[in-house]
């Protein structure tokens, strides 16, 4: 895995987490790949991804066509997540919440099967492009960043299977089971880095020896910009109020992405490009809502984002 010259511009792609909302990201990536006419991983020196963004980052690292990932969302989204719409009444909301009280809401078996089809038994050492994937070591309550062995200082995870790493970074607590790797249990990297921009920047600076002035970064969100709960807020809301309609996790996703975007804009200025869509109020979206309506909305938002990018911006960043 070649390291770019120190005199070249260093390009980073950072992909945020968000469960099924990652269809938005996948469609943006697929359209970019179509326009550029080659695997998108070849346009970047480092790719970072968290949760579903980690799955997409690994696919880019192994040059899996992004169009195939979009098709995966279409074909297996309802099996991996849920074909149910967001619950509307008090009782249906309570019933929905009980699905994750005694164990994870989903087994993760369908997702693992599809990932094995994509990656087989390949390890991080076999990736074609450098990648970093945040996760959480729940055995020790510590952050973890899985890495390809792209430089000497980033060795240690090269024998980890891509399937296991993708499952680990996507293992949202109460939604999917934690994932055992090397005798430890791992959960969703979104617990600390749902937007992995800063993780990637630190990797480039500290481990790869890249000067910040050389960095140009593209960051892609999951259509949660400006998220607001669908219903009026109650200052005395308890667990049901915070968990209904995924309010807690969507708030965490939105504000983390907003905070990281502000920091990276300050650090990189015009060398930072953030692609995201405004949260469509009342559209029935959620991190595990894979209905035909949700699919249509996310794809529409992705196409609107692509239509808004000027050709000169594409040329400058890609």
N, C-alpha and C positions, 0 to 999 in steps of 0.2 A: 504494500500500500504506500504509494509515493507521497512524500511531503512536498508541498509547493515551495517554490523559491521564496526566500525572505524578501525579495524585491518586488514580488507580485502582489496584487490586491488579493486579500483573503476573504472569501465569500462564505457566509454562514446562512443556513436555512433553519428556522426554529418553528416547530409545529406544536400548537397548544392541544390540551386535552379537552374532553367533553362528551365521551360516549358516542351515542349515535349521531350527535351533532357533528361529529367528525366527517360525516358524509359531505358537509359543506366544504371542508378542507380537501377531501379527496377529489371532488369535482373541480375545484380550483387547480389542484396539482395536475389532474388529467388534462385539463384544457391548456395549461402551460406546456406540458409535455407534448401535446399535439401541435401547438404553435411552434415550439422549438425544434421538433423533429428528431429528438434523441432522448434517452433516459435522463431525467431531470437531475439525478444524483451526480452526473458528470459536470454540472454547472456550479457545484459547490465544493468547497474544501472541507466542510464539516456540516453534518446534519444533526440536529437535536430534536427529540420528540418525547412528549409525555403522554401517558395513557393511550388514547386512540392515536394521538400524534406520534407516540413511540412506535406503534404498529406501522404507521405510514412511513416513519423515518427508516425503519428496518427494511420495509419493502423498497424504498429508494436505494438503500445501501446495497441491496442484492439485485437491483435493477429489475424488480417486478413492475410491469407496466401499471401505471396508475389507473388506466381504464379497467384493468382486471380487478383492482381494489374497489372501484365504483360498482362494478358488477357484483362483487361479493356483498356489498351493502344491500343491493337489490335482491339478490338470491337468498341470502341467509340472515338478513337483518332481523326478521320477525322471529327466527329461531334463537339467535344469540341474545336478543333483547325481548321486546314484547310487541305484540300486535294490538295491545289494548290502548285505547285513547286515555288521556289524563282523566282520572275519576272526577266527577262533578259534584256529587252529593256528599253529605257528611258521612253517611254509613259506608259508601263505596270508598271514600278516602281512608277511613279507618281500616277497612278490609285490606286495601292496598298496602297500607303501612305494616300490617301484621305479616305480610309475606316475607319480610326480612327480620322479624323479631327473633326467631329461634335459629336462623341460619341465613346464608346468602340468598338473595332473591333469585339468582340464576346459577346454574352449575358450572358454566363456562365450557362444557363439553363440546358444544357446537362450534364455539370460537376456536378452541384448540384443534379440532378436526380440520377446520379451514386453514388455520395457520400452518399446520403440518403439511397440507397440500401445497402451500406457497413456499415454505422454507425447508421442508423435509427435516433431515438431521443436521443441517448445516450449523456451524458455530459462528460466533462473532469474528473469529480469526479468518473466516472465509468470505467475509463481506468485501465488496468491491470498493466501498467508499467509507470514509471515517464517520462514525456515529457515536453519540452519547445519549443515554436513556435514563432519566431519573426514576427511582423507585424508593420504597421505604422498607428497611429491614425491621419488621415488626418484632422479631425475636429480641432485638436490643434497642428498639425505638431510635434508630439512627437513619440518617439519609444515606442513600446509595446511588451512585451513578455508574451504570454499566457502560463499558466502553469497548470499542474495537481497539486492537493493538496498533494504533496509527502512529504513535511515537513511543520511545522507550519508557517515558514516564507514565504511559497509559496502559501498561500491561497488567494482567491479572484476571481478566474476564474472558480471555480468548477461547477457553474451552466451553463457555456457556452456550447453550443452544439458543438460536434466535427465537424459536417458538416459546421457550421458557421465559426469556427476557420480555417478549411481547406480552405474554400472559401476566407477568409480574407487574409491569408498569400500568397495565389495564385493570388490575384487581382492586377496583373501588370497594372499600369496606361496606359490608352489608349488601352489596350488589353481586360480587364475585368472590370465590374463595381465595385466600392468600395462597401464594405459589412457592413451593419448596425449591430452592436452588442451593446446592452445596451445603446442605444441613441447616439452612436458615429459611425463614419464611419472609416473603416479600409481598408488599401491597402497593397500591397505586401511587406513582410519583407525584400525582396531583395534590397530595397532602401537603407538599411544600413547594412544588414548582410546576403548577399547571401550565404556566407559560415558561418554557425552558430557555428563554433568551439569555438570561444572566448565567445560567449553567454553561451554555455554549461559549459565552464570552470569556468566562473564567477558564474554560478548557483551552481556548485559543491562546489567551495571554499567559497563563501560568504553566501549562503543560506543553504547549506547542511553540511557545516563544514568539508569538505574533504581537507586534506593536499595535495598539488600538487604532492608530491612524491608518493602518492598512485594511481595517475590517469594514466590510459592507455586509449588512444583514437584511434578509427578508424574513418576516415573521407573519405567520398565518394563524388566525383565530378560528373559533368555532361558532360564529354568528351569535355571540352573547354580548356584544358591545351595547352598553346602555340598558342591560337587563333590568326589568322592573317586575315585581310580582303582579299576577293578574288581578288580585283582589286587594281591597283596602287593607293597610297594615294595622295590626292591633299591637299597641305598646306592651300589652301583657301576654303576648303569644307564648305558648309553651311548645312542647315537642311537636304536637300535632300541627300547630300553626306554622312552625319553622320547616317541618318536613313535608307538609302538603304541597303537591305540585312540584316537588323538588326544590323548593324555595331556598333552603340552606345551601345545598351544593351548587345551585346555579348562581347564588350570590357570591360564594367563594370563587367559582370559576371566573365570573365577570370582574370582580374587584382585583383578583390576582393579575389577570391579564391587563387591566387598566393600569395598575401600579407598575408592572414591568414595562409596559409600553412607554410610560412617562419617563422612567429611568433611562431606557435605551435611547429615546429621542434626545434626552439631555446629553448622553454620552457620544452618540454617533451623528446626531443632527441629520443632514440630508443623506447620509450614508445608511440610513435605517428606513425600511419600507414595511409598514404594517398593513396587511390585507385582512379585513374583517367586515362583517355586516351588522347592521343594527338589529337588535332583538325584535322580532315581529310580535308585538303584543297580541294575545288572543289567538295565536296560530296553533296552539296545542302542542308545542315542542317540549321535549325533555331529554335528559341524557339516556333514557332507556325507552323512548317512545319511537317505535319503528313503523308507524302506520303509513299507508300510502299518502295521506295528506302531509305528514311530516316530511316524507321523502320528496314530494313535489315542492314543498316550501323551501327546503334546504338547497335543492338543486337550482331553484329559481334565484335564490339569494346569491349562490355561487356564480351563476351566469351574469347577474347584475354586477357583481364585483369585477369579473373579468372584463365586462364591457366598459367599466369606468377607468381601466388602466390605459394610460397613453402609451403609444408605441415607443416613444423615447424613454419612458420609465422602464419598460420591458428590456430595452437595449442596455440601459444603464445598470440594471440589477441582475440580468440573466445572461 
